[in-house]
Amino acid sequence: MDKYTKFEKARILGARALQLSMGAPPLVNPNGVYQPIGLAAIEYEKELIPITVVK
């Protein structure tokens, strides 16, 4: 899972959290997590975030 650097991971999580805070539908069942950064972290762990990094 470590195909991204910590800086890329932070950028991906931040971008996805912003999308979620602006009303984008979550790609996972919240299960009690309602903070955008928490949902973004869960989506990242399950590799569901639709954001790519060009290196």
mmCIF entry with sequence, helices, sheets and N, C-alpha, C, O atoms, coordinates in Angstrom:
data_MODEL
# 
_entry.id   MODEL 
# 
_entity.id                         1 
_entity.type                       polymer 
_entity.pdbx_number_of_molecules   1 
# 
_entity_poly.entity_id                      1 
_entity_poly.type                           'polypeptide(L)' 
_entity_poly.nstd_linkage                   no 
_entity_poly.nstd_monomer                   no 
_entity_poly.pdbx_seq_one_letter_code       MDKYTKFEKARILGARALQLSMGAPPLVNPNGVYQPIGLAAIEYEKELIPITVVK 
_entity_poly.pdbx_seq_one_letter_code_can   MDKYTKFEKARILGARALQLSMGAPPLVNPNGVYQPIGLAAIEYEKELIPITVVK 
_entity_poly.pdbx_strand_id                 A 
# 
loop_
_entity_poly_seq.entity_id 
_entity_poly_seq.num 
_entity_poly_seq.mon_id 
_entity_poly_seq.hetero 
1 1  MET n 
1 2  ASP n 
1 3  LYS n 
1 4  TYR n 
1 5  THR n 
1 6  LYS n 
1 7  PHE n 
1 8  GLU n 
1 9  LYS n 
1 10 ALA n 
1 11 ARG n 
1 12 ILE n 
1 13 LEU n 
1 14 GLY n 
1 15 ALA n 
1 16 ARG n 
1 17 ALA n 
1 18 LEU n 
1 19 GLN n 
1 20 LEU n 
1 21 SER n 
1 22 MET n 
1 23 GLY n 
1 24 ALA n 
1 25 PRO n 
1 26 PRO n 
1 27 LEU n 
1 28 VAL n 
1 29 ASN n 
1 30 PRO n 
1 31 ASN n 
1 32 GLY n 
1 33 VAL n 
1 34 TYR n 
1 35 GLN n 
1 36 PRO n 
1 37 ILE n 
1 38 GLY n 
1 39 LEU n 
1 40 ALA n 
1 41 ALA n 
1 42 ILE n 
1 43 GLU n 
1 44 TYR n 
1 45 GLU n 
1 46 LYS n 
1 47 GLU n 
1 48 LEU n 
1 49 ILE n 
1 50 PRO n 
1 51 ILE n 
1 52 THR n 
1 53 VAL n 
1 54 VAL n 
1 55 LYS n 
# 
_struct_asym.id          A 
_struct_asym.entity_id   1 
# 
loop_
_struct_conf.conf_type_id 
_struct_conf.id 
_struct_conf.pdbx_PDB_helix_id 
_struct_conf.beg_label_comp_id 
_struct_conf.beg_label_asym_id 
_struct_conf.beg_label_seq_id 
_struct_conf.pdbx_beg_PDB_ins_code 
_struct_conf.end_label_comp_id 
_struct_conf.end_label_asym_id 
_struct_conf.end_label_seq_id 
_struct_conf.pdbx_end_PDB_ins_code 
_struct_conf.beg_auth_comp_id 
_struct_conf.beg_auth_asym_id 
_struct_conf.beg_auth_seq_id 
_struct_conf.end_auth_comp_id 
_struct_conf.end_auth_asym_id 
_struct_conf.end_auth_seq_id 
_struct_conf.pdbx_PDB_helix_class 
_struct_conf.details 
_struct_conf.pdbx_PDB_helix_length 
HELX_P HELX_P1 AA1 LYS A 6  ? SER A 21 ? LYS A 6  SER A 21 1 ? 16 
HELX_P HELX_P2 AA2 PRO A 36 ? GLU A 45 ? PRO A 36 GLU A 45 1 ? 10 
# 
_struct_conf_type.id          HELX_P 
_struct_conf_type.criteria    ? 
_struct_conf_type.reference   ? 
# 
loop_
_atom_site.group_PDB 
_atom_site.id 
_atom_site.type_symbol 
_atom_site.label_atom_id 
_atom_site.label_alt_id 
_atom_site.label_comp_id 
_atom_site.label_asym_id 
_atom_site.label_entity_id 
_atom_site.label_seq_id 
_atom_site.pdbx_PDB_ins_code 
_atom_site.Cartn_x 
_atom_site.Cartn_y 
_atom_site.Cartn_z 
_atom_site.occupancy 
_atom_site.B_iso_or_equiv 
_atom_site.pdbx_formal_charge 
_atom_site.auth_seq_id 
_atom_site.auth_comp_id 
_atom_site.auth_asym_id 
_atom_site.auth_atom_id 
_atom_site.pdbx_PDB_model_num 
ATOM 1   N N  . MET A 1 1  ? 0.825   -1.200 0.000   1.00 0.00 ? 1  MET A N  1 
ATOM 2   C CA . MET A 1 1  ? 0.000   0.000  0.000   1.00 0.00 ? 1  MET A CA 1 
ATOM 3   C C  . MET A 1 1  ? 0.859   1.250  0.000   1.00 0.00 ? 1  MET A C  1 
ATOM 4   O O  . MET A 1 1  ? 0.346   2.343  -0.237  1.00 0.00 ? 1  MET A O  1 
ATOM 5   N N  . ASP A 1 2  ? 2.143   1.120  0.257   1.00 0.00 ? 2  ASP A N  1 
ATOM 6   C CA . ASP A 1 2  ? 3.022   2.276  0.329   1.00 0.00 ? 2  ASP A CA 1 
ATOM 7   C C  . ASP A 1 2  ? 3.518   2.716  -1.047  1.00 0.00 ? 2  ASP A C  1 
ATOM 8   O O  . ASP A 1 2  ? 4.714   2.940  -1.235  1.00 0.00 ? 2  ASP A O  1 
ATOM 9   N N  . LYS A 1 3  ? 2.620   2.837  -1.989  1.00 0.00 ? 3  LYS A N  1 
ATOM 10  C CA . LYS A 1 3  ? 3.049   3.290  -3.304  1.00 0.00 ? 3  LYS A CA 1 
ATOM 11  C C  . LYS A 1 3  ? 3.079   4.810  -3.395  1.00 0.00 ? 3  LYS A C  1 
ATOM 12  O O  . LYS A 1 3  ? 3.565   5.359  -4.384  1.00 0.00 ? 3  LYS A O  1 
ATOM 13  N N  . TYR A 1 4  ? 2.563   5.499  -2.371  1.00 0.00 ? 4  TYR A N  1 
ATOM 14  C CA . TYR A 1 4  ? 2.590   6.956  -2.326  1.00 0.00 ? 4  TYR A CA 1 
ATOM 15  C C  . TYR A 1 4  ? 3.480   7.419  -1.182  1.00 0.00 ? 4  TYR A C  1 
ATOM 16  O O  . TYR A 1 4  ? 3.567   6.760  -0.146  1.00 0.00 ? 4  TYR A O  1 
ATOM 17  N N  . THR A 1 5  ? 4.142   8.557  -1.377  1.00 0.00 ? 5  THR A N  1 
ATOM 18  C CA . THR A 1 5  ? 4.926   9.130  -0.287  1.00 0.00 ? 5  THR A CA 1 
ATOM 19  C C  . THR A 1 5  ? 3.968   9.739  0.732   1.00 0.00 ? 5  THR A C  1 
ATOM 20  O O  . THR A 1 5  ? 2.773   9.868  0.466   1.00 0.00 ? 5  THR A O  1 
ATOM 21  N N  . LYS A 1 6  ? 4.487   10.111 1.886   1.00 0.00 ? 6  LYS A N  1 
ATOM 22  C CA . LYS A 1 6  ? 3.626   10.703 2.909   1.00 0.00 ? 6  LYS A CA 1 
ATOM 23  C C  . LYS A 1 6  ? 3.059   12.041 2.429   1.00 0.00 ? 6  LYS A C  1 
ATOM 24  O O  . LYS A 1 6  ? 1.979   12.440 2.864   1.00 0.00 ? 6  LYS A O  1 
ATOM 25  N N  . PHE A 1 7  ? 3.765   12.733 1.547   1.00 0.00 ? 7  PHE A N  1 
ATOM 26  C CA . PHE A 1 7  ? 3.290   14.008 1.035   1.00 0.00 ? 7  PHE A CA 1 
ATOM 27  C C  . PHE A 1 7  ? 2.150   13.801 0.036   1.00 0.00 ? 7  PHE A C  1 
ATOM 28  O O  . PHE A 1 7  ? 1.173   14.549 0.033   1.00 0.00 ? 7  PHE A O  1 
ATOM 29  N N  . GLU A 1 8  ? 2.286   12.792 -0.800  1.00 0.00 ? 8  GLU A N  1 
ATOM 30  C CA . GLU A 1 8  ? 1.226   12.466 -1.747  1.00 0.00 ? 8  GLU A CA 1 
ATOM 31  C C  . GLU A 1 8  ? -0.017  11.981 -1.008  1.00 0.00 ? 8  GLU A C  1 
ATOM 32  O O  . GLU A 1 8  ? -1.139  12.336 -1.368  1.00 0.00 ? 8  GLU A O  1 
ATOM 33  N N  . LYS A 1 9  ? 0.187   11.176 0.019   1.00 0.00 ? 9  LYS A N  1 
ATOM 34  C CA . LYS A 1 9  ? -0.941  10.683 0.817   1.00 0.00 ? 9  LYS A CA 1 
ATOM 35  C C  . LYS A 1 9  ? -1.677  11.849 1.469   1.00 0.00 ? 9  LYS A C  1 
ATOM 36  O O  . LYS A 1 9  ? -2.907  11.886 1.462   1.00 0.00 ? 9  LYS A O  1 
ATOM 37  N N  . ALA A 1 10 ? -0.937  12.798 2.029   1.00 0.00 ? 10 ALA A N  1 
ATOM 38  C CA . ALA A 1 10 ? -1.559  13.956 2.665   1.00 0.00 ? 10 ALA A CA 1 
ATOM 39  C C  . ALA A 1 10 ? -2.354  14.778 1.650   1.00 0.00 ? 10 ALA A C  1 
ATOM 40  O O  . ALA A 1 10 ? -3.442  15.266 1.958   1.00 0.00 ? 10 ALA A O  1 
ATOM 41  N N  . ARG A 1 11 ? -1.818  14.928 0.459   1.00 0.00 ? 11 ARG A N  1 
ATOM 42  C CA . ARG A 1 11 ? -2.509  15.701 -0.579  1.00 0.00 ? 11 ARG A CA 1 
ATOM 43  C C  . ARG A 1 11 ? -3.777  14.990 -1.038  1.00 0.00 ? 11 ARG A C  1 
ATOM 44  O O  . ARG A 1 11 ? -4.809  15.630 -1.241  1.00 0.00 ? 11 ARG A O  1 
ATOM 45  N N  . ILE A 1 12 ? -3.706  13.689 -1.201  1.00 0.00 ? 12 ILE A N  1 
ATOM 46  C CA . ILE A 1 12 ? -4.865  12.896 -1.620  1.00 0.00 ? 12 ILE A CA 1 
ATOM 47  C C  . ILE A 1 12 ? -5.953  12.957 -0.551  1.00 0.00 ? 12 ILE A C  1 
ATOM 48  O O  . ILE A 1 12 ? -7.117  13.207 -0.864  1.00 0.00 ? 12 ILE A O  1 
ATOM 49  N N  . LEU A 1 13 ? -5.579  12.730 0.714   1.00 0.00 ? 13 LEU A N  1 
ATOM 50  C CA . LEU A 1 13 ? -6.562  12.762 1.799   1.00 0.00 ? 13 LEU A CA 1 
ATOM 51  C C  . LEU A 1 13 ? -7.184  14.153 1.928   1.00 0.00 ? 13 LEU A C  1 
ATOM 52  O O  . LEU A 1 13 ? -8.390  14.279 2.139   1.00 0.00 ? 13 LEU A O  1 
ATOM 53  N N  . GLY A 1 14 ? -6.368  15.186 1.801   1.00 0.00 ? 14 GLY A N  1 
ATOM 54  C CA . GLY A 1 14 ? -6.885  16.552 1.899   1.00 0.00 ? 14 GLY A CA 1 
ATOM 55  C C  . GLY A 1 14 ? -7.845  16.890 0.783   1.00 0.00 ? 14 GLY A C  1 
ATOM 56  O O  . GLY A 1 14 ? -8.883  17.510 1.014   1.00 0.00 ? 14 GLY A O  1 
ATOM 57  N N  . ALA A 1 15 ? -7.501  16.484 -0.433  1.00 0.00 ? 15 ALA A N  1 
ATOM 58  C CA . ALA A 1 15 ? -8.367  16.753 -1.581  1.00 0.00 ? 15 ALA A CA 1 
ATOM 59  C C  . ALA A 1 15 ? -9.696  16.004 -1.451  1.00 0.00 ? 15 ALA A C  1 
ATOM 60  O O  . ALA A 1 15 ? -10.758 16.559 -1.730  1.00 0.00 ? 15 ALA A O  1 
ATOM 61  N N  . ARG A 1 16 ? -9.626  14.755 -1.030  1.00 0.00 ? 16 ARG A N  1 
ATOM 62  C CA . ARG A 1 16 ? -10.858 13.962 -0.881  1.00 0.00 ? 16 ARG A CA 1 
ATOM 63  C C  . ARG A 1 16 ? -11.711 14.484 0.269   1.00 0.00 ? 16 ARG A C  1 
ATOM 64  O O  . ARG A 1 16 ? -12.937 14.517 0.163   1.00 0.00 ? 16 ARG A O  1 
ATOM 65  N N  . ALA A 1 17 ? -11.075 14.892 1.365   1.00 0.00 ? 17 ALA A N  1 
ATOM 66  C CA . ALA A 1 17 ? -11.822 15.454 2.493   1.00 0.00 ? 17 ALA A CA 1 
ATOM 67  C C  . ALA A 1 17 ? -12.527 16.734 2.068   1.00 0.00 ? 17 ALA A C  1 
ATOM 68  O O  . ALA A 1 17 ? -13.658 16.984 2.484   1.00 0.00 ? 17 ALA A O  1 
ATOM 69  N N  . LEU A 1 18 ? -11.873 17.546 1.243   1.00 0.00 ? 18 LEU A N  1 
ATOM 70  C CA . LEU A 1 18 ? -12.514 18.767 0.745   1.00 0.00 ? 18 LEU A CA 1 
ATOM 71  C C  . LEU A 1 18 ? -13.724 18.417 -0.118  1.00 0.00 ? 18 LEU A C  1 
ATOM 72  O O  . LEU A 1 18 ? -14.776 19.046 -0.001  1.00 0.00 ? 18 LEU A O  1 
ATOM 73  N N  . GLN A 1 19 ? -13.576 17.425 -0.976  1.00 0.00 ? 19 GLN A N  1 
ATOM 74  C CA . GLN A 1 19 ? -14.706 16.990 -1.799  1.00 0.00 ? 19 GLN A CA 1 
ATOM 75  C C  . GLN A 1 19 ? -15.876 16.548 -0.921  1.00 0.00 ? 19 GLN A C  1 
ATOM 76  O O  . GLN A 1 19 ? -17.023 16.914 -1.175  1.00 0.00 ? 19 GLN A O  1 
ATOM 77  N N  . LEU A 1 20 ? -15.580 15.762 0.107   1.00 0.00 ? 20 LEU A N  1 
ATOM 78  C CA . LEU A 1 20 ? -16.632 15.272 1.004   1.00 0.00 ? 20 LEU A CA 1 
ATOM 79  C C  . LEU A 1 20 ? -17.287 16.425 1.762   1.00 0.00 ? 20 LEU A C  1 
ATOM 80  O O  . LEU A 1 20 ? -18.503 16.424 1.956   1.00 0.00 ? 20 LEU A O  1 
ATOM 81  N N  . SER A 1 21 ? -16.499 17.401 2.189   1.00 0.00 ? 21 SER A N  1 
ATOM 82  C CA . SER A 1 21 ? -17.068 18.525 2.931   1.00 0.00 ? 21 SER A CA 1 
ATOM 83  C C  . SER A 1 21 ? -17.921 19.416 2.041   1.00 0.00 ? 21 SER A C  1 
ATOM 84  O O  . SER A 1 21 ? -18.780 20.145 2.536   1.00 0.00 ? 21 SER A O  1 
ATOM 85  N N  . MET A 1 22 ? -17.694 19.364 0.735   1.00 0.00 ? 22 MET A N  1 
ATOM 86  C CA . MET A 1 22 ? -18.476 20.162 -0.205  1.00 0.00 ? 22 MET A CA 1 
ATOM 87  C C  . MET A 1 22 ? -19.693 19.407 -0.725  1.00 0.00 ? 22 MET A C  1 
ATOM 88  O O  . MET A 1 22 ? -20.407 19.907 -1.594  1.00 0.00 ? 22 MET A O  1 
ATOM 89  N N  . GLY A 1 23 ? -19.937 18.203 -0.199  1.00 0.00 ? 23 GLY A N  1 
ATOM 90  C CA . GLY A 1 23 ? -21.163 17.491 -0.538  1.00 0.00 ? 23 GLY A CA 1 
ATOM 91  C C  . GLY A 1 23 ? -21.009 16.263 -1.410  1.00 0.00 ? 23 GLY A C  1 
ATOM 92  O O  . GLY A 1 23 ? -22.017 15.681 -1.812  1.00 0.00 ? 23 GLY A O  1 
ATOM 93  N N  . ALA A 1 24 ? -19.796 15.844 -1.721  1.00 0.00 ? 24 ALA A N  1 
ATOM 94  C CA . ALA A 1 24 ? -19.613 14.635 -2.524  1.00 0.00 ? 24 ALA A CA 1 
ATOM 95  C C  . ALA A 1 24 ? -20.086 13.424 -1.715  1.00 0.00 ? 24 ALA A C  1 
ATOM 96  O O  . ALA A 1 24 ? -19.882 13.373 -0.502  1.00 0.00 ? 24 ALA A O  1 
ATOM 97  N N  . PRO A 1 25 ? -20.710 12.462 -2.373  1.00 0.00 ? 25 PRO A N  1 
ATOM 98  C CA . PRO A 1 25 ? -21.171 11.273 -1.639  1.00 0.00 ? 25 PRO A CA 1 
ATOM 99  C C  . PRO A 1 25 ? -19.999 10.403 -1.207  1.00 0.00 ? 25 PRO A C  1 
ATOM 100 O O  . PRO A 1 25 ? -19.073 10.188 -1.989  1.00 0.00 ? 25 PRO A O  1 
ATOM 101 N N  . PRO A 1 26 ? -20.022 9.900  0.019   1.00 0.00 ? 26 PRO A N  1 
ATOM 102 C CA . PRO A 1 26 ? -18.944 9.005  0.458   1.00 0.00 ? 26 PRO A CA 1 
ATOM 103 C C  . PRO A 1 26 ? -19.004 7.672  -0.281  1.00 0.00 ? 26 PRO A C  1 
ATOM 104 O O  . PRO A 1 26 ? -20.083 7.197  -0.634  1.00 0.00 ? 26 PRO A O  1 
ATOM 105 N N  . LEU A 1 27 ? -17.849 7.079  -0.508  1.00 0.00 ? 27 LEU A N  1 
ATOM 106 C CA . LEU A 1 27 ? -17.756 5.812  -1.226  1.00 0.00 ? 27 LEU A CA 1 
ATOM 107 C C  . LEU A 1 27 ? -17.781 4.617  -0.293  1.00 0.00 ? 27 LEU A C  1 
ATOM 108 O O  . LEU A 1 27 ? -17.707 3.474  -0.743  1.00 0.00 ? 27 LEU A O  1 
ATOM 109 N N  . VAL A 1 28 ? -17.886 4.873  1.011   1.00 0.00 ? 28 VAL A N  1 
ATOM 110 C CA . VAL A 1 28 ? -17.968 3.812  2.013   1.00 0.00 ? 28 VAL A CA 1 
ATOM 111 C C  . VAL A 1 28 ? -19.140 4.116  2.932   1.00 0.00 ? 28 VAL A C  1 
ATOM 112 O O  . VAL A 1 28 ? -19.625 5.246  2.987   1.00 0.00 ? 28 VAL A O  1 
ATOM 113 N N  . ASN A 1 29 ? -19.586 3.103  3.649   1.00 0.00 ? 29 ASN A N  1 
ATOM 114 C CA . ASN A 1 29 ? -20.628 3.287  4.648   1.00 0.00 ? 29 ASN A CA 1 
ATOM 115 C C  . ASN A 1 29 ? -20.003 3.991  5.852   1.00 0.00 ? 29 ASN A C  1 
ATOM 116 O O  . ASN A 1 29 ? -19.032 3.480  6.409   1.00 0.00 ? 29 ASN A O  1 
ATOM 117 N N  . PRO A 1 30 ? -20.528 5.147  6.272   1.00 0.00 ? 30 PRO A N  1 
ATOM 118 C CA . PRO A 1 30 ? -19.888 5.915  7.344   1.00 0.00 ? 30 PRO A CA 1 
ATOM 119 C C  . PRO A 1 30 ? -19.689 5.166  8.654   1.00 0.00 ? 30 PRO A C  1 
ATOM 120 O O  . PRO A 1 30 ? -18.653 5.353  9.292   1.00 0.00 ? 30 PRO A O  1 
ATOM 121 N N  . ASN A 1 31 ? -20.631 4.324  9.091   1.00 0.00 ? 31 ASN A N  1 
ATOM 122 C CA . ASN A 1 31 ? -20.519 3.572  10.346  1.00 0.00 ? 31 ASN A CA 1 
ATOM 123 C C  . ASN A 1 31 ? -20.117 4.447  11.524  1.00 0.00 ? 31 ASN A C  1 
ATOM 124 O O  . ASN A 1 31 ? -19.223 4.091  12.292  1.00 0.00 ? 31 ASN A O  1 
ATOM 125 N N  . GLY A 1 32 ? -20.777 5.591  11.665  1.00 0.00 ? 32 GLY A N  1 
ATOM 126 C CA . GLY A 1 32 ? -20.512 6.461  12.806  1.00 0.00 ? 32 GLY A CA 1 
ATOM 127 C C  . GLY A 1 32 ? -19.425 7.488  12.582  1.00 0.00 ? 32 GLY A C  1 
ATOM 128 O O  . GLY A 1 32 ? -19.232 8.351  13.438  1.00 0.00 ? 32 GLY A O  1 
ATOM 129 N N  . VAL A 1 33 ? -18.701 7.440  11.467  1.00 0.00 ? 33 VAL A N  1 
ATOM 130 C CA . VAL A 1 33 ? -17.667 8.430  11.167  1.00 0.00 ? 33 VAL A CA 1 
ATOM 131 C C  . VAL A 1 33 ? -18.295 9.499  10.286  1.00 0.00 ? 33 VAL A C  1 
ATOM 132 O O  . VAL A 1 33 ? -18.757 9.205  9.184   1.00 0.00 ? 33 VAL A O  1 
ATOM 133 N N  . TYR A 1 34 ? -18.313 10.735 10.765  1.00 0.00 ? 34 TYR A N  1 
ATOM 134 C CA . TYR A 1 34 ? -18.951 11.809 10.000  1.00 0.00 ? 34 TYR A CA 1 
ATOM 135 C C  . TYR A 1 34 ? -18.009 12.951 9.668   1.00 0.00 ? 34 TYR A C  1 
ATOM 136 O O  . TYR A 1 34 ? -18.404 13.899 8.990   1.00 0.00 ? 34 TYR A O  1 
ATOM 137 N N  . GLN A 1 35 ? -16.761 12.878 10.138  1.00 0.00 ? 35 GLN A N  1 
ATOM 138 C CA . GLN A 1 35 ? -15.781 13.902 9.787   1.00 0.00 ? 35 GLN A CA 1 
ATOM 139 C C  . GLN A 1 35 ? -15.225 13.585 8.398   1.00 0.00 ? 35 GLN A C  1 
ATOM 140 O O  . GLN A 1 35 ? -14.896 12.432 8.116   1.00 0.00 ? 35 GLN A O  1 
ATOM 141 N N  . PRO A 1 36 ? -15.116 14.592 7.529   1.00 0.00 ? 36 PRO A N  1 
ATOM 142 C CA . PRO A 1 36 ? -14.617 14.340 6.168   1.00 0.00 ? 36 PRO A CA 1 
ATOM 143 C C  . PRO A 1 36 ? -13.231 13.690 6.136   1.00 0.00 ? 36 PRO A C  1 
ATOM 144 O O  . PRO A 1 36 ? -12.984 12.817 5.304   1.00 0.00 ? 36 PRO A O  1 
ATOM 145 N N  . ILE A 1 37 ? -12.333 14.096 7.017   1.00 0.00 ? 37 ILE A N  1 
ATOM 146 C CA . ILE A 1 37 ? -10.992 13.521 6.994   1.00 0.00 ? 37 ILE A CA 1 
ATOM 147 C C  . ILE A 1 37 ? -11.023 12.052 7.422   1.00 0.00 ? 37 ILE A C  1 
ATOM 148 O O  . ILE A 1 37 ? -10.227 11.251 6.933   1.00 0.00 ? 37 ILE A O  1 
ATOM 149 N N  . GLY A 1 38 ? -11.926 11.695 8.322   1.00 0.00 ? 38 GLY A N  1 
ATOM 150 C CA . GLY A 1 38 ? -12.066 10.304 8.737   1.00 0.00 ? 38 GLY A CA 1 
ATOM 151 C C  . GLY A 1 38 ? -12.598 9.430  7.619   1.00 0.00 ? 38 GLY A C  1 
ATOM 152 O O  . GLY A 1 38 ? -12.124 8.313  7.409   1.00 0.00 ? 38 GLY A O  1 
ATOM 153 N N  . LEU A 1 39 ? -13.591 9.948  6.901   1.00 0.00 ? 39 LEU A N  1 
ATOM 154 C CA . LEU A 1 39 ? -14.127 9.207  5.760   1.00 0.00 ? 39 LEU A CA 1 
ATOM 155 C C  . LEU A 1 39 ? -13.076 9.070  4.665   1.00 0.00 ? 39 LEU A C  1 
ATOM 156 O O  . LEU A 1 39 ? -12.957 8.016  4.042   1.00 0.00 ? 39 LEU A O  1 
ATOM 157 N N  . ALA A 1 40 ? -12.316 10.136 4.434   1.00 0.00 ? 40 ALA A N  1 
ATOM 158 C CA . ALA A 1 40 ? -11.267 10.084 3.415   1.00 0.00 ? 40 ALA A CA 1 
ATOM 159 C C  . ALA A 1 40 ? -10.209 9.048  3.788   1.00 0.00 ? 40 ALA A C  1 
ATOM 160 O O  . ALA A 1 40 ? -9.706  8.338  2.918   1.00 0.00 ? 40 ALA A O  1 
ATOM 161 N N  . ALA A 1 41 ? -9.871  8.957  5.065   1.00 0.00 ? 41 ALA A N  1 
ATOM 162 C CA . ALA A 1 41 ? -8.876  7.986  5.509   1.00 0.00 ? 41 ALA A CA 1 
ATOM 163 C C  . ALA A 1 41 ? -9.376  6.555  5.297   1.00 0.00 ? 41 ALA A C  1 
ATOM 164 O O  . ALA A 1 41 ? -8.618  5.681  4.875   1.00 0.00 ? 41 ALA A O  1 
ATOM 165 N N  . ILE A 1 42 ? -10.649 6.327  5.592   1.00 0.00 ? 42 ILE A N  1 
ATOM 166 C CA . ILE A 1 42 ? -11.222 4.989  5.379   1.00 0.00 ? 42 ILE A CA 1 
ATOM 167 C C  . ILE A 1 42 ? -11.213 4.644  3.888   1.00 0.00 ? 42 ILE A C  1 
ATOM 168 O O  . ILE A 1 42 ? -10.862 3.528  3.505   1.00 0.00 ? 42 ILE A O  1 
ATOM 169 N N  . GLU A 1 43 ? -11.603 5.616  3.048   1.00 0.00 ? 43 GLU A N  1 
ATOM 170 C CA . GLU A 1 43 ? -11.595 5.386  1.604   1.00 0.00 ? 43 GLU A CA 1 
ATOM 171 C C  . GLU A 1 43 ? -10.172 5.117  1.103   1.00 0.00 ? 43 GLU A C  1 
ATOM 172 O O  . GLU A 1 43 ? -9.975  4.282  0.221   1.00 0.00 ? 43 GLU A O  1 
ATOM 173 N N  . TYR A 1 44 ? -9.192  5.813  1.657   1.00 0.00 ? 44 TYR A N  1 
ATOM 174 C CA . TYR A 1 44 ? -7.795  5.609  1.255   1.00 0.00 ? 44 TYR A CA 1 
ATOM 175 C C  . TYR A 1 44 ? -7.324  4.204  1.618   1.00 0.00 ? 44 TYR A C  1 
ATOM 176 O O  . TYR A 1 44 ? -6.675  3.534  0.816   1.00 0.00 ? 44 TYR A O  1 
ATOM 177 N N  . GLU A 1 45 ? -7.654  3.765  2.825   1.00 0.00 ? 45 GLU A N  1 
ATOM 178 C CA . GLU A 1 45 ? -7.243  2.431  3.267   1.00 0.00 ? 45 GLU A CA 1 
ATOM 179 C C  . GLU A 1 45 ? -7.846  1.343  2.396   1.00 0.00 ? 45 GLU A C  1 
ATOM 180 O O  . GLU A 1 45 ? -7.216  0.313  2.160   1.00 0.00 ? 45 GLU A O  1 
ATOM 181 N N  . LYS A 1 46 ? -9.067  1.566  1.915   1.00 0.00 ? 46 LYS A N  1 
ATOM 182 C CA . LYS A 1 46 ? -9.736  0.580  1.061   1.00 0.00 ? 46 LYS A CA 1 
ATOM 183 C C  . LYS A 1 46 ? -9.441  0.801  -0.421  1.00 0.00 ? 46 LYS A C  1 
ATOM 184 O O  . LYS A 1 46 ? -10.003 0.124  -1.281  1.00 0.00 ? 46 LYS A O  1 
ATOM 185 N N  . GLU A 1 47 ? -8.551  1.760  -0.713  1.00 0.00 ? 47 GLU A N  1 
ATOM 186 C CA . GLU A 1 47 ? -8.147  2.089  -2.075  1.00 0.00 ? 47 GLU A CA 1 
ATOM 187 C C  . GLU A 1 47 ? -9.327  2.426  -2.981  1.00 0.00 ? 47 GLU A C  1 
ATOM 188 O O  . GLU A 1 47 ? -9.411  1.952  -4.113  1.00 0.00 ? 47 GLU A O  1 
ATOM 189 N N  . LEU A 1 48 ? -10.238 3.253  -2.465  1.00 0.00 ? 48 LEU A N  1 
ATOM 190 C CA . LEU A 1 48 ? -11.433 3.625  -3.217  1.00 0.00 ? 48 LEU A CA 1 
ATOM 191 C C  . LEU A 1 48 ? -11.403 5.062  -3.713  1.00 0.00 ? 48 LEU A C  1 
ATOM 192 O O  . LEU A 1 48 ? -12.298 5.465  -4.457  1.00 0.00 ? 48 LEU A O  1 
ATOM 193 N N  . ILE A 1 49 ? -10.417 5.839  -3.331  1.00 0.00 ? 49 ILE A N  1 
ATOM 194 C CA . ILE A 1 49 ? -10.391 7.257  -3.693  1.00 0.00 ? 49 ILE A CA 1 
ATOM 195 C C  . ILE A 1 49 ? -10.102 7.401  -5.189  1.00 0.00 ? 49 ILE A C  1 
ATOM 196 O O  . ILE A 1 49 ? -9.104  6.880  -5.687  1.00 0.00 ? 49 ILE A O  1 
ATOM 197 N N  . PRO A 1 50 ? -10.985 8.113  -5.902  1.00 0.00 ? 50 PRO A N  1 
ATOM 198 C CA . PRO A 1 50 ? -10.812 8.253  -7.354  1.00 0.00 ? 50 PRO A CA 1 
ATOM 199 C C  . PRO A 1 50 ? -9.856  9.389  -7.732  1.00 0.00 ? 50 PRO A C  1 
ATOM 200 O O  . PRO A 1 50 ? -10.178 10.210 -8.591  1.00 0.00 ? 50 PRO A O  1 
ATOM 201 N N  . ILE A 1 51 ? -8.691  9.437  -7.096  1.00 0.00 ? 51 ILE A N  1 
ATOM 202 C CA . ILE A 1 51 ? -7.699  10.470 -7.373  1.00 0.00 ? 51 ILE A CA 1 
ATOM 203 C C  . ILE A 1 51 ? -6.394  9.758  -7.711  1.00 0.00 ? 51 ILE A C  1 
ATOM 204 O O  . ILE A 1 51 ? -5.993  8.826  -7.015  1.00 0.00 ? 51 ILE A O  1 
ATOM 205 N N  . THR A 1 52 ? -5.732  10.198 -8.779  1.00 0.00 ? 52 THR A N  1 
ATOM 206 C CA . THR A 1 52 ? -4.463  9.606  -9.178  1.00 0.00 ? 52 THR A CA 1 
ATOM 207 C C  . THR A 1 52 ? -3.348  10.637 -9.028  1.00 0.00 ? 52 THR A C  1 
ATOM 208 O O  . THR A 1 52 ? -3.594  11.843 -9.026  1.00 0.00 ? 52 THR A O  1 
ATOM 209 N N  . VAL A 1 53 ? -2.131  10.145 -8.905  1.00 0.00 ? 53 VAL A N  1 
ATOM 210 C CA . VAL A 1 53 ? -0.950  10.987 -8.788  1.00 0.00 ? 53 VAL A CA 1 
ATOM 211 C C  . VAL A 1 53 ? -0.069  10.737 -10.005 1.00 0.00 ? 53 VAL A C  1 
ATOM 212 O O  . VAL A 1 53 ? 0.289   9.596  -10.298 1.00 0.00 ? 53 VAL A O  1 
ATOM 213 N N  . VAL A 1 54 ? 0.273   11.795 -10.702 1.00 0.00 ? 54 VAL A N  1 
ATOM 214 C CA . VAL A 1 54 ? 1.174   11.680 -11.842 1.00 0.00 ? 54 VAL A CA 1 
ATOM 215 C C  . VAL A 1 54 ? 2.583   11.979 -11.353 1.00 0.00 ? 54 VAL A C  1 
ATOM 216 O O  . VAL A 1 54 ? 2.844   13.063 -10.832 1.00 0.00 ? 54 VAL A O  1 
ATOM 217 N N  . LYS A 1 55 ? 3.490   11.026 -11.519 1.00 0.00 ? 55 LYS A N  1 
ATOM 218 C CA . LYS A 1 55 ? 4.877   11.208 -11.045 1.00 0.00 ? 55 LYS A CA 1 
ATOM 219 C C  . LYS A 1 55 ? 5.791   11.502 -12.192 1.00 0.00 ? 55 LYS A C  1 
ATOM 220 O O  . LYS A 1 55 ? 6.992   11.685 -11.993 1.00 0.00 ? 55 LYS A O  1 
# 
